[in-house]
């Protein structure tokens, strides 16, 4: 669900010295995949961008598919870190956590026009048995389930339906931004999401009131 923003072509040196070859390869591959697509980038271009050679790349990754999986796993890890950050920023306040997710999603939309790295990879890697597809499906499902949990904890009675609605709004906004630009329907993502959340919350309040009566 994360991983939208592009990575600088220049791999920064860490405080302990230059980045290791493996880290440079992954960073460069993520940047190139994000900007040009997985199929549009070869291992030679990745090695060159990482300041190394194909022999070193293949020493760390047996094939390009292994490198693709490593890159997408990094995206998935960032998604998990995002949820940890949201929970830490709003401990116990699940409605605030839901609003924070909406704002984070809006930040992803405004970061650039390339969309979700996981969704883009799924569009390119059409082979049913590709190892990256299993990772993408697992990550997307986990993110949706996490959103369901937050909706339930926020007191939304139809938490599954709200979570699915928000996920589809985000995915649709990403596609819209790529097709018609930032001034299209994606610009209204926050307003639409907040309206949907409010509608579900009011429906839940009404159902609870009716039950009490």
JOSULBEL-V644229 format. One record per helix or strand of 2 or more residues. SS is the DSSP state (h for helix, s for strand). FROM is the first residue (numbers start at 0). LEN is the number of residues. If there is no record, write none. Layout:
# JOSULBEL-V644229
ss;from;len
SS;FROM;LEN
SS;FROM;LEN
This chain:
# JOSULBEL-V644229
ss;from;len
h;20;16
h;42;7
h;53;7
h;63;26
h;93;18
h;116;8
h;130;23
h;158;22
h;184;28
